[in-house]
């Protein structure tokens, strides 16, 4: 996690970058932004408060990382912080070249150099790239004569950063450690910030492994499991619960331990291990058989493990544990399916 208690903004430059397709151009600043202490604190809130995830990325390029424009410009800033102003112009030009989708909005691009960011206990410098595309209307009320006067003004909500990127000065050879925000990522225009401007790929750490292996387990239970075995929705729900429980109860993931504890039956274990290979090929992933489990990833992904049996539009059955306490049948008289639920007491 990122701690902001000691962060100092050494320098910051703002440019306005328009939509190239609409020929809106770039409005370059002629000097760095100067702020007082109160504005400094507001900017830190604006820039850092959205970065709450432990999911990280690396800048990359298919042939040579040095050909990634953002990597090249940011590396020059880290080597010589005085180069921030010149490189901010290069970054603005690069962003403009990627802003060619008709729905891309123009806005302010902030390029900032931060001292003393504390990332997981380690103190590092960082370069921040932020873009504000959305303006909101604020009301200003102030006293005048014997009453009050009210007027409106367009501005930026410091609690709603549109797009952001923090590039930390570590793991340079891998494309730096990068955290990314895109709160307007809807439609085809979303690619221009993450894919085209930054050009990042997920960092293959414990968060990456935990997230993708959980998705693989879920996909197996919901898709492959019922294809190959005679299982009910209740069996699937129980398997999902067992999967999440394994990840919550263990600090380390081991493929054999997971398969033996959750799948148990030899034919299911064999099917699951074969499916892992299929999943890797289909999603272009390389998943480890053994890794440290990220609790943050488990907490986030477990929200999508819904152990629910939906019955028409009338009932939902939530299955939390033993699927043997729920049985399915068919009523000949009504021509309808039914479930029997066995329990000791109501609560």
C-alpha positions in Angstrom: 0.0 0.0 0.0 1.0 3.6 -0.6 1.5 5.9 2.4 1.2 9.7 1.7 2.2 11.0 5.1 5.7 12.1 4.0 5.3 12.7 0.3 6.6 16.0 -1.1 5.7 17.3 -4.5 9.1 18.5 -5.8 7.8 19.8 -9.1 4.6 19.7 -11.2 3.7 20.8 -14.7 0.2 21.1 -16.2 -0.6 21.1 -20.0 -4.0 20.9 -21.7 -4.1 18.0 -24.2 -7.0 17.9 -26.7 -8.4 15.3 -29.0 -6.2 14.9 -32.1 -9.0 13.6 -34.2 -10.9 16.9 -33.7 -7.7 18.9 -34.2 -7.9 20.4 -30.7 -4.2 20.7 -30.2 -2.1 21.1 -27.0 -1.8 24.1 -24.8 1.6 24.0 -23.2 2.5 25.7 -19.9 5.5 28.0 -20.0 6.5 27.3 -16.4 6.0 24.9 -13.6 3.0 25.1 -11.3 3.5 27.0 -8.1 1.3 26.1 -5.1 1.0 27.1 -1.5 0.8 24.5 1.4 -3.0 24.2 1.3 -3.1 23.5 -2.4 -0.2 21.1 -2.0 -2.3 19.0 0.4 -5.4 19.1 -1.8 -3.3 17.9 -4.8 -2.0 15.0 -2.8 -5.5 14.0 -2.0 -6.5 14.4 -5.6 -3.6 12.4 -6.9 -3.2 9.6 -4.4 -6.5 8.8 -2.8 -7.8 6.7 -5.7 -4.8 4.3 -5.5 -6.1 1.7 -3.1 -5.4 -1.5 -5.0 -2.4 -3.8 -4.7 -2.6 -4.6 -8.4 0.5 -3.4 -10.1 1.8 -3.2 -13.7 5.0 -2.7 -15.7 5.6 -0.5 -18.6 6.6 -2.7 -21.6 7.3 -3.0 -25.3 7.1 -6.0 -27.4 10.7 -5.8 -28.6 12.7 -3.4 -26.3 11.5 -1.6 -23.2 13.5 1.4 -24.2 11.1 1.9 -27.2 8.2 2.5 -24.8 7.9 6.3 -24.9 6.7 6.8 -21.3 9.5 4.5 -20.1 12.1 6.6 -22.0 10.7 10.0 -20.8 10.2 9.0 -17.2 13.7 7.4 -17.0 15.2 10.7 -18.1 13.3 12.4 -15.3 14.5 9.9 -12.7 18.1 10.3 -13.9 17.7 14.1 -13.9 14.7 15.6 -12.1 15.4 19.0 -13.6 14.4 17.5 -16.9 10.7 17.1 -15.8 9.5 20.3 -17.6 11.0 19.3 -21.0 9.9 15.7 -20.7 6.4 16.8 -19.6 6.1 18.3 -23.1 7.1 15.1 -24.7 4.6 13.2 -22.6 1.9 15.6 -23.6 2.8 15.2 -27.3 2.8 11.4 -26.9 -0.7 11.5 -25.2 -2.0 13.7 -28.0 -0.9 11.2 -30.6 -2.9 8.5 -28.8 -6.0 10.7 -28.4 -7.6 9.8 -31.7 -10.9 8.1 -30.7 -13.8 10.4 -31.3 -15.0 10.0 -27.7 -11.7 10.9 -26.0 -12.1 14.1 -24.0 -9.5 16.8 -23.8 -8.3 17.9 -20.4 -5.4 18.8 -18.2 -2.4 16.5 -18.0 -0.4 16.8 -14.8 3.2 15.6 -14.7 4.6 15.5 -11.2 7.7 14.4 -9.4 7.2 13.0 -5.9 9.8 12.6 -3.1 9.5 10.1 -0.3 6.6 7.8 -1.3 6.4 4.9 1.1 5.4 1.8 -0.8 5.1 -1.3 1.4 7.6 0.2 3.9 10.1 1.2 1.3 10.8 4.9 0.5 11.0 5.6 -3.2 10.6 8.6 -5.6 7.8 8.5 -8.2 6.6 10.2 -11.3 2.9 10.8 -11.5 0.9 11.2 -14.7 -2.7 12.4 -14.2 -5.5 13.6 -16.5 -8.6 15.4 -15.6 -11.4 15.2 -18.2 -14.5 15.9 -16.2 -15.6 19.3 -14.9 -18.3 19.6 -12.3 -20.4 22.6 -11.3 -19.9 24.0 -7.8 -21.9 26.7 -6.0 -20.1 29.5 -4.2 -22.1 31.2 -1.4 -20.7 34.2 0.4 -22.1 37.2 2.3 -22.9 40.4 0.6 -24.3 43.5 2.2 -27.1 42.3 4.5 -27.6 39.0 2.7 -25.8 36.3 0.7 -24.8 36.0 -2.9 -24.5 32.7 -4.8 -22.8 31.9 -8.1 -21.7 28.8 -10.0 -18.2 27.8 -11.1 -16.9 24.8 -13.1 -14.1 22.9 -11.4 -12.5 19.6 -10.6 -13.7 17.3 -7.8 -10.6 16.3 -5.9 -12.2 13.0 -4.9 -12.8 12.0 -8.6 -9.6 11.5 -10.5 -10.4 10.5 -14.1 -7.1 8.9 -15.1 -3.9 8.4 -13.2 -0.6 6.6 -13.2 2.1 6.4 -10.5 5.5 5.2 -11.7 7.8 4.2 -8.9 11.6 4.3 -9.3 12.1 0.6 -8.6 12.3 -2.4 -10.9 13.6 -0.3 -13.8 14.8 -3.3 -15.8 11.3 -4.7 -15.7 9.5 -1.5 -16.7 9.2 0.1 -13.3 6.5 -0.7 -10.7 3.4 1.1 -11.9 -0.1 1.7 -10.5 -2.9 2.7 -12.8 -6.3 4.3 -12.5 -8.9 4.8 -15.3 -12.3 5.7 -13.9 -13.8 6.5 -17.3 -12.9 3.1 -18.9 -16.0 2.5 -20.9 -16.0 1.8 -24.6 -13.2 1.7 -27.2 -11.8 5.0 -26.1 -10.7 3.5 -22.8 -7.7 1.8 -24.5 -5.9 5.0 -25.3 -4.8 5.7 -21.7 -3.7 2.2 -20.5 -2.9 0.4 -23.7 -1.7 3.0 -26.1 -0.3 5.9 -24.0 1.2 4.0 -21.0 1.4 0.5 -22.7 1.5 -1.5 -19.5 1.1 -5.2 -18.7 0.2 -6.8 -15.4 3.1 -7.3 -13.0 3.4 -11.1 -12.4 3.4 -11.0 -8.6 1.4 -12.8 -6.0 -1.6 -10.5 -6.7 -1.5 -11.4 -10.4 -1.2 -15.2 -9.6 -3.9 -15.2 -7.0 -6.4 -13.2 -9.1 -5.9 -15.4 -12.2 -5.8 -18.8 -10.5 -9.0 -17.9 -8.6 -10.6 -17.0 -12.0 -9.4 -20.2 -13.4 -10.9 -22.2 -10.5 -14.2 -20.4 -10.9 -14.2 -21.0 -14.7 -13.5 -24.7 -14.1 -16.3 -25.1 -11.6 -18.9 -23.2 -13.6 -18.0 -24.4 -17.2 -15.9 -27.6 -17.3 -17.1 -29.3 -14.1 -20.8 -29.7 -15.3 -19.6 -30.8 -18.8 -17.6 -33.8 -17.6 -19.4 -34.8 -14.4 -23.0 -35.4 -13.3 -23.2 -32.5 -10.8 -26.0 -30.3 -9.6 -26.0 -26.5 -9.1 -25.7 -27.2 -5.4 -22.5 -29.2 -6.1 -21.1 -26.3 -8.1 -22.0 -23.9 -5.3 -20.3 -26.0 -2.7 -17.2 -26.3 -4.9 -17.0 -22.5 -5.2 -17.3 -22.2 -1.5 -14.5 -24.7 -0.9 -12.3 -22.9 -3.4 -12.7 -19.5 -1.7 -12.2 -21.1 1.8 -8.9 -22.7 0.6 -7.5 -19.4 -0.4 -8.7 -17.7 2.7 -7.3 -20.4 5.0 -3.9 -20.7 3.5 -0.9 -18.4 3.0 0.5 -20.4 0.1 -1.1 -21.9 -2.9 0.0 -25.4 -4.0 -1.8 -26.9 -6.9 -1.7 -30.4 -5.6 -2.9 -29.4 -2.1 -5.8 -27.4 -3.6 -6.8 -30.2 -5.9 -6.7 -32.8 -3.2 -8.6 -30.7 -0.7 -11.2 -29.2 -3.0 -11.6 -31.7 -5.9 -10.7 -34.9 -3.9 -11.8 -37.4 -6.6 -8.9 -38.6 -8.8 -10.8 -38.1 -12.1 -11.8 -34.5 -11.1 -8.2 -33.7 -10.1 -7.0 -35.0 -13.5 -9.6 -32.9 -15.3 -8.8 -29.8 -13.3 -5.1 -30.0 -14.0 -5.7 -30.5 -17.7 -8.1 -27.5 -17.7 -5.3 -25.3 -16.2 -3.3 -25.8 -19.4 -6.3 -25.0 -21.5 -7.0 -21.9 -19.5 -3.4 -20.6 -19.8 -3.5 -21.0 -23.6 -6.9 -19.4 -24.0 -6.1 -16.4 -21.8 -2.4 -16.2 -22.7 -1.3 -16.6 -19.1 1.5 -18.5 -17.3 0.2 -19.6 -13.9 2.4 -21.0 -11.2 1.7 -24.2 -9.3 3.0 -22.7 -6.1 2.9 -19.0 -4.9 2.2 -16.8 -1.9 -1.5 -16.0 -1.7 -2.5 -12.3 -1.9 -5.2 -11.6 0.7 -6.1 -8.4 -1.1 -6.8 -10.3 -4.3 -8.8 -13.0 -2.5 -11.0 -10.4 -0.8 -11.6 -8.7 -4.2 -12.2 -11.8 -6.3 -14.3 -13.7 -3.7 -17.0 -11.1 -4.3 -17.6 -12.6 -7.7 -17.9 -16.2 -6.3 -21.7 -16.2 -6.0 -22.9 -19.5 -4.6 -26.5 -18.9 -5.6 -29.1 -21.2 -7.2 -31.6 -19.0 -9.1 -35.1 -20.6 -9.5 -37.1 -18.8 -12.2 -37.9 -15.3 -10.9 -39.3 -16.5 -7.6 -36.5 -17.8 -5.4 -32.8 -17.6 -4.8 -31.1 -20.4 -2.7 -27.7 -19.4 -1.1 -25.5 -22.4 -0.5 -22.8 -21.9 2.1 -21.5 -25.4 2.8 -22.8 -29.0 2.6 -24.6 -29.6 -0.7 -25.8 -33.0 0.7 -28.4 -31.1 2.7 -30.1 -30.0 -0.5 -31.6 -32.4 -3.0 -33.3 -31.9 -6.3 -36.4 -33.7 -7.6 -39.1 -33.6 -10.2 -42.9 -33.5 -9.4 -44.8 -35.4 -12.0 -48.2 -33.9 -11.1 -47.1 -30.3 -11.6 -44.4 -31.0 -14.2 -42.0 -28.8 -12.2 -38.6 -29.3 -10.6 -38.2 -28.8 -6.8 -35.5 -28.7 -4.1 -35.6 -30.2 -0.6 -33.7 -28.4 2.0 -32.7 -30.2 5.2 -32.0 -28.1 8.4 -32.1 -28.4 12.2 -33.5 -25.0 13.1 -34.4 -21.6 11.6 -32.5 -18.5 12.6 
